[in-house]
């Protein structure tokens, strides 16, 4: 990433961090900024999260390792990551109207992880997300082996976990990711 793009990304991340202190009480931007220095791969991933509409922000800190965890904090599932099947197997099982990509492959190409159900619920404790959209989450192998995949959303003030065929895709379903730095 070239210095002007890196500087703009850091400016955006700082502004979001400072505007949403309820997501990371007690944390300081200066400490996070120092952690990000010299981590070009992490900055590249954060730039991809930002470019696809994820609005990444810090949601956790591990005092033992000094690691910060970023998560997509956009109000709705990131717009640049919607209309995707769960994984490559699901995508290839479609006979027609295949989407261009899958959530698992997109996350891998961005060097981020799909949220787990537990991470999704933790994010929802920080605000109301996915009130009009839904997001694929990591699916246990035993469910995936049977052809299914899990997704979540927030409706009626509650977080719901659902299942669907991994080959399904909808304009309002994408995925949220996390990155630990």
C-alpha positions, 0 to 999 in steps of 0.5 A, spaced: 500 500 500 502 506 498 503 511 503 498 516 501 493 510 501 495 508 508 495 514 511 488 515 508 486 508 511 489 510 518 485 517 518 479 513 517 480 508 522 482 513 527 476 517 526 471 511 527 475 508 533 474 515 536 467 516 534 465 509 537 469 508 544 463 504 546 466 498 542 473 498 545 472 502 552 479 503 555 483 502 549 487 508 546 488 509 538 496 511 540 497 504 542 493 501 536 496 505 531 503 503 534 501 496 533 499 497 526 506 500 524 510 495 520 504 490 519 503 491 511 499 485 511 494 487 516 493 494 513 492 491 506 486 486 509 483 492 513 483 496 506 479 491 503 474 490 509 474 498 508 473 498 500 467 493 500 463 497 505 465 493 512 467 499 516 472 495 520 473 497 527 476 494 534 472 490 538 476 486 542 483 486 545 487 481 548 492 483 554 496 477 554 498 478 547 497 485 545 493 483 539 487 487 537 481 484 533 477 488 528 470 486 525 466 489 520 462 494 524 457 497 518 450 497 520 448 492 514 452 486 511 458 489 507 455 491 501 461 489 497 460 482 499 453 480 498 450 476 493 455 470 495 454 463 496 457 460 502 463 456 499 466 454 493 462 447 493 456 451 494 457 455 488 459 449 484 453 445 486 448 451 483 446 449 476 444 456 473 445 463 476 451 462 479 454 468 483 461 471 482 464 468 488 463 465 495 463 468 502 469 463 504 473 465 498 472 472 499 474 472 506 480 468 504 482 473 499 482 478 504 486 474 509 480 475 514 476 470 517 468 469 517 465 471 524 463 465 528 456 465 531 459 467 538 463 473 535 457 475 531 453 475 538 458 479 541 458 484 535 451 485 536 452 486 544 455 493 541 450 495 537 444 493 532 447 490 526 444 487 520 437 489 521 435 489 514 440 484 511 443 477 514 451 475 514 453 468 513 457 465 519 462 460 520 459 453 519 460 447 523 463 441 519 457 436 520 452 441 518 456 443 512 457 436 510 450 435 510 449 441 505 447 446 509 450 453 512 449 458 517 447 465 517 445 470 522 441 477 523 437 481 528 430 482 528 425 484 533 431 486 537 433 479 537 439 475 534 437 469 530 441 464 527 438 460 521 440 455 516 440 455 508 443 451 503 450 453 502 449 454 494 443 459 496 445 467 495 441 473 496 442 480 495 441 482 502 446 476 505 453 477 505 458 476 510 462 480 516 469 478 517 474 479 523 482 480 523 486 480 529 493 484 529 
